[in-house]
Amino acid sequence: MINLNIEKTFGFISKEKVSAYEAEVKAAQEMLEKGTGKGNDFLGWLHLPSSITKEHLADLNATAKVLRDNCEVVIVAGIGGSYLGARAVIEALSNSFTWLQNKKTDPIMIYAGHNISEDYLYELTEYLKDKKFGVINISKSGTTTETALAFRLLKKQCEDQRGKETAKKVIVAVTDAKKGAARVTADKEGYKTFIIPDNVGGRFSVLTPVGLLPIAVAGFDIEKLVAGAADMEKACGSDVAFAKNPAAIYAATRNELYRNGKKIEILVNFCPKLHYVSEWWKQLYGESEGKDNKGIFPASVDFSTDLHSMGQWIQEGERSIFETVISVEKVNHKLKVPSDEANLDGLNFLAGKRVDEVNKMAELGTQLAHVDGGVPNMRIVLPELTEYNIGGLLYFFEKACGISGYLLGVNPFNQPGVEAYKKNMFALLNKPGYEEESKAIQARL
Ligand SMILES: O=P(O)(O)OC[C@H]1O[C@](O)(CO)[C@@H](O)[C@@H]1O
C-alpha cells in the first residue's frame, strides 16, 4: 500500500488550510458517489476494481494465453488512455532489457497507433517482416485516426504474413460494444473482442480490458493488479476520514498549492521504469483538469537523469512549481559498488554500498535542495514495484483526480479541447463531411 507524505509543503501552505478542505472534499466525494456532479455519466471507474469478476479475469487471461502461445511480438495499437495505462504498468514491472535478451519467455510488447510518423510505421513494419506477431487494437471511439491508420497497416501485414485464419486468432479488439469502425471491423472479421464500458472514459480505463489485456499478455498478474486497486478503492472510500484518506489529502494539497500560485505540478521518479506511469498520470490530470482556462499543468521528470537537464530550472526558475515524488522503497535487485584499489575515479567512498543507497541519498538531497529553493514537495512511497502496489497507485491517482477536478470546479470527465486539432486536420485532409471546414481552412492558409 502506498504512503503519502505532505510535510514538505507546509513551509508554503499551512496544515490548517489543507485540513480546512475537509468539507469541500466530502462534497466532491459525495458528487462522485451519488453521481450528482458534472460528467456523471463517466463514473464507471469509481467502483470498477471491486466489481471485476474472476470470470472476467479468466476470460482476459485465456485470450492473453492465445496471444502468448502464438506470437513472439504483440503490438498494442492505441493512443492516450488506450495505451498509456498498459504501457505504464508493463514498463514499471518489466526488466529494462528484456526486449534485448535472446531467450524470451514473454512476447515483446510494442506500441503503435500513438503517432502518425511515417518513419515509425515504416520501421515497425520492416521489423515485423519475419516475426510471428499479433495485434491488440484498442480504441474506445473506434475512430481515432492515429490508431486506425496503424491498425490498417498492421492488419494487412498480419493477414499477408500469417494468413487470414491465424490473423483472426491473433488480432483482438478492445472497443465500444456497438459503435465505431473498430467494432465494425472486429465483428466482420470475427475477432475476439472486449468491451470498454460506456461509462469509463479513456484515461480512467486502465483497469478495463484496455489495460488488463496487454498487461496479461506481457506476463503480469492482473488479479494482483486488480486486488491492489480494490484495496486502494477501500482506502480512498468516501467513508474514510479525511485525514486518513490519501486521495482526499493529495487532492486537497495540490488544490491549495494551486490557489497559492503553484500552477505546475512535476511528477518525479528516481526509477526509469516509472517513466510511463508519469505519462499516464499527465493525461489523467491534464485532460481532466485543463479546461475553462484553469488547471494545474502536469509535467514530469525522471531523476537523477533530468537533474542534469531540468534540475537548474527546478532549483532556481520561476517559483510556480511543486513536486510530487514517487519513491520506490525496496528495489528488485542487489548491486554493490565495487572497491577499486587504484581509486582513479575517487569513488571508493561508495565502495560496498548498494547502488540504491546512492540513489536514495540523491533523492533525499534533491528533496531538501528543492524545498530550500522554494519548491513544495509531496512524497508518495511505493513499498516495491509489484502488480499489487502499482494497481493501488493507479487507482489512488484516479480517485484523487475525480475529487481534485470537482474541487477545481471543472467537469473532470470530458475533453472537448482535443477536438480542435482533429477538426483542422480532417479539413486539411479533405475528409468527407468536412467540405465547409475545408474551404474555410484553405482560405486561412
Ligand atoms: O480510445 P480512443 O477513442 O481511440 O481515444 C484515445 C484517446 O483520444 C482521446 O479521446 C482524445 O482525443 C483521449 O481522451 C483518449 O484516451
PDBQT file of the ligand as one rigid body, heavy atoms in Angstrom, charges set to zero:
ROOT
HETATM    1  O1  LIG A 501      -9.795   5.209 -27.307  1.00  0.00    +0.000 OA
HETATM    2  P1  LIG A 501      -9.948   6.230 -28.347  1.00  0.00    +0.000 P 
HETATM    3  O2  LIG A 501     -11.374   6.576 -28.633  1.00  0.00    +0.000 OA
HETATM    4  O3  LIG A 501      -9.204   5.867 -29.603  1.00  0.00    +0.000 OA
HETATM    5  O4  LIG A 501      -9.315   7.579 -27.805  1.00  0.00    +0.000 OA
HETATM    6  C1  LIG A 501      -7.964   7.686 -27.476  1.00  0.00    +0.000 C 
HETATM    7  C2  LIG A 501      -7.681   8.957 -26.737  1.00  0.00    +0.000 C 
HETATM    8  O5  LIG A 501      -8.102  10.055 -27.524  1.00  0.00    +0.000 OA
HETATM    9  C3  LIG A 501      -8.852  10.977 -26.748  1.00  0.00    +0.000 C 
HETATM   10  O6  LIG A 501     -10.202  10.755 -26.967  1.00  0.00    +0.000 OA
HETATM   11  C4  LIG A 501      -8.522  12.385 -27.132  1.00  0.00    +0.000 C 
HETATM   12  O7  LIG A 501      -8.805  12.585 -28.464  1.00  0.00    +0.000 OA
HETATM   13  C5  LIG A 501      -8.480  10.610 -25.327  1.00  0.00    +0.000 C 
HETATM   14  O8  LIG A 501      -9.388  11.069 -24.383  1.00  0.00    +0.000 OA
HETATM   15  C6  LIG A 501      -8.409   9.115 -25.433  1.00  0.00    +0.000 C 
HETATM   16  O9  LIG A 501      -7.765   8.490 -24.361  1.00  0.00    +0.000 OA
ENDROOT
TORSDOF 0
